[in-house]
Amino acid sequence: MAIVLVALLVGALSSWPLLREPVLAVGAIAEQDYRAPASARIIDRSALEARRSDLGLNTVVHVIDGQQNLLLVESLERGLGELRRSIATDDLAVPPIDLSKEELEDQQQLHGEDRQAWEQQILQGQQRMLSQGLVASISEQSLRNAAQQQLFSLPEQQQQVGAKLLVRSLLGQTNLRRDPGLTRQLTEKLLNQNAEVIKVKAGDLIVSRGKQINSRQFDVLDHFNFVPRRLQLENWAWRFGEAVLGSWLMVQVARRWNPRLQPQHGLVLLLAMALIQGVKLWLRAAVSPLAVLVPPTFLLAEVMGAGPALGWLAVASALWPFPMDNGGLLRVLIAFSIATTGALMAGHQRSRAQLLQNATLLTLAALLLQVLTFRVAEQMGVSVGLLSSREPLGEGLLMGAILLLGLNLAPALEHTCGLVSRSRLLELADLQRPLLRRLSKEAPGTFEHTLMICGLAEEGARAIGADVDLVRTGSLYHDIGKLHRPQWFIENQSDGHNPHELLNNPWTSAKVLQAHVDEGLRMARRSRLPQSVCDFIPEHQGTMRMEYFWHAAQKRHPTPQEKDFRYRGPTPRSRETGIQMLADGCEAALRSLPPEVSEDAAHATVGRIMDSRIRDGQLGQSGLSTMELELVADAFVKVWKRMRHHRIPYPIAHKDIITR
């Protein structure tokens, strides 16, 4: 019910702008006389938007590019150096500039300090020209006249040569670059200075009955709340349906990708979607796609996997407010690309340090991609309006800040919503965790049994592409309930004392075995283990029958109740817990095989155990196919072969040799 309600909330937020369509519109006929209830100064919005559009295309502020200045100075210095060498060596076959006979003779007379002073004046003249700004499209003659004006104090021949050098280094070059911040400031300043204001006095007639409403009159009517709103039913219904259907598809994709997801996990996806839709509705055109799409996708991929996160991203992008201009579409596409990359990266990370590194890399990539995309769009002549002049630094840093905040809050989200990330699973698999340390000390036989099962289950999960980290962690905790009474389980009975023999009551013994599941769940919940790990505790036994005590009960009573000797389950509900059940059943059987047993015999042993579980209905909900079971069996046998490898018999030295 909660999921349905939140899906409806997503639909309502997505379609809210269509709920209030103005009844009156520009071009409509007024049904009555409208008079101003008070005096007011109202900005003509249509004129303002038209002027904003014109300014966005035509208003550009340029500043001097210091880096380009350095390049132009270096070009002039190279020209001076080439001319100096040509004059000094009489190598005038290919001079840097064309010189007349008089100019050449004059240059040959310049030596030492005189030449240095002349070159310095030319460089200073170039600096003065560059400080005024240089346009690449200026004609050669205009540039030559400007150069001569800068060198007017020099003799005529020297002035002509210097002007030629300046023209050679500056023609077709520019030292100007567009400044987005100053362009935006100038545009807003011009808009504020020249904004058209409609002055209205109390009692003035705004529009007469039967007259057509123009844009100025509509602005005045809307200012005084004379424009009623109505439901745009058809468009609203389409938008509402799209949002609800998209939410449903998103949850289905998440369940398909990860069958272990619980209803509260789907609720997290929908609540995140509702939050983002609310932010879009609140901020409208000012919303940053990078800030609202990338961080949630990255965090959802960490705790749920790449599939659910990409499904969420697709719906969140598809429900973006429309219509969008070129700039808005570019920003959404950039955010979608960065978020997709982040989801694929986060779904494979194995530590929180790697997640922090990826968050930093995503921030830098977003900054670079946004700058390059808008520059390419502008060079191609694509109109992106004022959005091209937005500083990408602010959006990128905002995205990075939200990412870092989300990563710090991720552990709290995991505990609250029952989610588990890969890094969390690896932390729980640390053998120094309190429960695992207790298991190794108080139930060492169970602990060794657990480690053996881990090896089998991990190899089985790896063979079919299941979640290896979840299988490892779940296998480590599946038998922690035996800490309640470790001596009642044979692997911990090192002294040969078996309490079940003294008890001599199969019904009570069966309750003891069931108790290790119940107590394991209590311990796991007290230790705040994730639900996906807790599921391994009851599901590794499923509803299997306790065969030893069942047969003992049959000897004592002709018709014992079978339900008294079955675990309460549930049966495995995922491939991971199904593999763990099979590993738990095969571990003792494989370890007990003699060394001379062949690989085929070991495979047959594993097959018999699997067949018994299938006949008993234990794997019906696990999702394991027949082909996957074959691969798991092969993996178990490979681990068994590694377990029984032969060692080289080392000779033992005689006592007398050792004492020597």
Residue pairs with C-beta under 8 A, 6 or more apart in sequence:
2 263
2 267
3 251
3 263
3 266
3 267
3 270
6 247
6 267
6 270
6 271
6 274
7 244
7 247
7 248
7 251
7 270
8 244
9 270
9 274
10 243
10 244
10 247
10 270
10 273
10 274
10 277
10 319
11 239
11 240
11 241
11 243
11 244
11 247
12 240
13 243
13 274
13 277
13 278
13 281
14 239
14 240
14 242
14 243
14 277
14 319
15 236
15 239
15 240
15 243
16 281
17 281
17 321
18 231
18 232
18 235
18 236
18 239
19 229
19 231
19 232
19 236
20 229
20 230
20 231
21 229
21 230
21 231
21 232
22 222
22 227
22 228
22 229
22 230
23 227
23 228
23 229
23 230
24 30
24 213
24 218
24 221
24 226
24 227
24 228
25 213
25 218
26 46
26 213
26 214
26 215
26 218
27 212
27 213
28 212
28 213
29 210
29 211
29 212
29 213
30 207
30 208
30 209
30 210
30 211
30 212
30 213
31 209
32 209
33 205
33 207
33 208
33 209
34 205
34 206
34 207
34 221
34 226
35 203
35 204
35 205
35 206
36 200
36 201
36 202
36 203
36 204
36 206
36 220
36 224
37 202
37 224
38 202
38 224
39 200
39 201
39 202
40 199
40 200
40 220
40 223
40 224
41 197
41 198
41 199
41 200
42 197
42 198
42 200
42 219
42 220
42 223
43 195
43 196
43 197
43 198
43 219
44 195
44 196
44 197
44 198
44 215
44 216
44 219
45 215
45 219
46 215
46 216
46 219
47 196
47 215
48 191
48 195
48 196
51 191
51 194
52 187
52 191
52 386
53 385
55 187
55 190
55 191
56 187
56 385
56 386
57 383
59 183
59 186
59 187
59 190
60 178
60 183
61 178
61 179
61 182
61 183
61 185
61 186
62 133
62 176
62 177
62 178
62 179
63 176
63 177
63 179
63 182
64 130
64 131
64 133
64 175
64 176
65 175
65 176
65 177
68 173
68 174
68 175
68 177
69 130
69 175
72 126
72 130
72 134
72 169
72 170
72 173
72 175
73 123
73 126
73 127
73 130
75 169
76 122
76 123
76 126
76 165
76 166
76 169
77 123
79 96
79 97
79 165
79 168
79 169
80 119
80 122
80 123
80 165
82 95
82 96
83 95
83 96
83 97
83 107
83 161
83 165
84 115
84 119
85 91
86 92
86 95
86 96
87 107
87 108
87 110
92 99
92 104
96 165
96 168
97 161
97 164
97 165
97 168
98 164
99 107
99 161
100 160
102 157
103 157
103 160
103 161
106 155
106 157
106 158
106 161
107 157
107 161
110 118
110 158
118 154
118 158
118 162
121 151
121 153
121 154
121 162
122 151
122 162
122 165
122 166
125 147
125 150
125 151
125 162
125 166
126 150
126 166
126 169
126 170
128 150
129 146
129 147
129 150
129 166
129 170
130 175
133 175
133 176
134 170
134 173
134 174
134 175
134 176
135 174
135 176
136 172
136 173
136 174
140 167
140 171
143 166
143 167
143 170
143 171
144 163
144 164
144 167
147 162
147 163
147 166
147 167
147 170
148 159
148 160
148 163
150 166
151 158
151 159
151 162
151 163
151 166
152 159
154 162
180 388
180 389
180 390
180 391
181 389
181 391
183 389
184 386
184 389
184 390
187 386
198 216
198 219
198 220
200 206
200 220
206 217
206 220
206 221
206 224
206 226
207 213
207 217
207 221
213 221
218 227
221 227
242 318
242 319
243 277
243 319
246 315
246 318
246 319
247 270
247 273
247 315
249 311
249 315
250 269
250 270
250 273
250 308
250 311
250 312
250 314
250 315
251 266
251 269
251 270
253 307
253 308
253 311
254 261
254 265
254 266
254 269
254 304
254 307
254 308
254 311
254 312
255 261
255 266
256 307
257 305
257 307
257 308
257 311
258 304
258 305
258 307
258 308
259 573
259 574
259 623
260 532
260 535
260 573
260 574
260 576
261 304
261 308
262 418
262 531
264 417
264 418
265 304
265 417
265 418
265 419
267 417
268 300
268 413
268 417
268 419
269 300
269 304
269 308
269 312
272 296
272 300
272 312
273 312
273 315
273 316
276 292
276 293
276 296
276 316
277 319
279 287
279 292
280 287
280 292
280 320
280 321
281 321
284 321
285 328
288 331
288 395
288 398
288 399
289 320
289 331
289 332
289 334
289 335
289 336
290 331
290 334
290 335
290 338
290 366
290 370
290 395
290 396
290 398
290 399
291 395
291 398
291 399
291 402
292 316
292 335
293 313
293 316
293 317
293 332
293 335
293 336
293 339
294 335
294 338
294 339
294 342
294 362
294 366
294 399
294 403
295 399
295 402
295 403
295 406
296 312
296 316
296 406
297 309
297 310
297 312
297 313
297 316
297 339
297 340
297 342
297 343
298 309
298 339
298 342
298 343
298 346
298 358
298 359
298 362
298 403
298 406
299 346
299 406
299 407
299 410
299 413
300 308
300 309
300 312
300 343
301 308
301 309
301 310
301 342
301 343
301 344
301 345
301 346
301 347
302 346
302 347
302 349
302 355
302 410
302 421
302 422
302 423
303 410
303 413
303 414
303 419
303 420
303 421
304 419
305 347
306 343
306 344
306 346
306 347
306 348
309 343
309 346
309 347
310 340
310 343
313 336
313 339
313 340
313 343
317 332
317 335
317 336
320 332
324 332
325 384
325 385
325 387
326 377
326 382
326 383
326 384
326 385
327 374
327 384
327 385
327 386
327 387
327 388
328 387
330 373
330 374
330 377
330 384
330 387
331 370
331 387
334 366
334 369
334 370
334 373
335 366
337 369
338 362
338 365
338 366
338 369
341 362
341 365
342 358
342 362
345 358
345 362
346 355
346 358
348 422
349 355
349 358
349 422
349 423
350 422
350 423
350 426
350 469
351 423
351 426
352 407
352 423
355 407
355 423
356 404
356 407
359 400
359 403
359 404
359 407
360 400
362 399
362 400
362 403
363 396
363 397
363 399
363 400
363 403
364 396
366 392
366 395
366 396
366 399
367 392
367 393
367 396
370 392
370 395
370 396
371 392
374 384
374 387
374 388
374 392
377 384
377 388
378 384
378 388
410 421
411 424
413 419
414 420
414 421
414 424
414 530
415 528
418 530
418 531
419 530
420 470
420 530
420 531
420 532
420 533
422 469
424 530
425 469
425 470
425 472
425 473
425 533
426 469
426 473
428 473
428 476
428 477
428 529
428 530
428 533
429 469
429 472
429 473
429 476
430 436
431 437
431 440
431 476
434 527
435 477
435 480
435 483
435 523
435 527
436 447
436 476
436 477
438 483
439 446
439 447
439 450
439 479
439 480
439 482
439 483
440 447
442 483
442 486
443 482
443 483
443 486
443 489
443 491
443 492
444 492
445 486
445 489
445 490
445 491
445 492
445 493
445 494
446 479
446 482
446 486
446 489
446 491
446 492
448 491
449 479
449 491
449 587
449 588
450 475
450 476
450 478
450 479
452 587
452 591
452 643
453 475
453 478
453 580
453 583
453 584
453 587
454 472
454 475
454 476
455 639
455 643
456 583
456 586
456 587
456 590
456 635
456 636
456 639
457 471
457 472
457 475
457 579
457 580
457 583
458 468
458 471
458 472
458 475
459 635
459 636
459 638
459 639
460 466
460 471
460 579
460 582
460 583
460 631
460 632
460 635
460 636
461 467
461 468
461 471
461 575
461 576
461 579
462 468
462 635
463 631
463 632
463 634
463 635
464 575
464 579
464 624
464 628
464 631
464 632
466 575
466 576
466 579
467 576
470 532
470 533
470 576
471 576
471 579
471 580
473 533
474 532
474 533
474 535
474 536
474 576
474 577
474 580
475 536
475 580
475 583
477 520
477 524
477 529
477 533
477 534
477 536
477 537
478 520
478 536
478 537
478 540
478 580
478 584
479 516
479 520
479 540
480 520
480 523
480 524
480 537
481 515
481 516
481 517
481 518
481 519
481 520
481 521
481 523
481 537
482 488
482 489
482 492
482 516
482 520
483 519
483 523
484 515
484 516
484 519
485 512
485 515
485 516
486 492
487 493
487 497
487 499
488 499
488 500
488 512
489 516
490 498
500 509
500 512
503 509
506 549
506 550
506 552
506 553
506 556
506 565
507 549
507 553
507 564
509 546
509 549
510 546
510 549
510 550
510 553
510 564
510 565
513 546
513 549
513 567
514 567
514 568
517 537
517 538
517 541
517 567
517 568
520 537
521 534
521 537
521 538
524 533
524 534
524 537
525 534
535 573
535 574
535 577
536 576
536 577
536 580
538 567
538 568
538 569
538 570
539 569
539 570
539 571
539 572
539 573
539 574
539 577
539 580
539 581
540 572
540 577
540 580
540 581
540 584
541 567
541 569
541 581
541 584
542 567
542 569
542 570
542 571
542 572
542 581
542 618
543 566
543 567
543 568
543 569
543 570
543 571
543 616
543 617
543 618
544 566
544 567
544 613
544 616
544 618
545 562
545 565
545 566
545 616
546 565
546 566
546 567
549 565
550 560
550 562
550 565
553 560
553 564
553 565
554 560
570 621
571 617
571 618
571 619
571 620
571 621
571 622
572 578
572 580
572 581
572 618
572 619
572 621
572 622
573 621
573 622
574 622
574 623
575 622
575 623
575 624
575 628
577 622
578 619
578 622
578 623
578 624
579 624
579 632
581 613
581 618
581 619
582 609
582 610
582 613
582 632
582 636
583 636
585 609
585 613
586 605
586 606
586 609
586 636
589 605
589 606
589 609
590 602
590 605
590 606
590 636
590 640
590 643
591 643
593 601
593 602
593 605
593 640
593 644
595 644
595 646
599 637
599 641
602 637
602 640
602 641
603 633
603 634
603 637
606 633
606 636
606 637
607 633
610 629
610 632
610 633
613 619
619 629
624 632
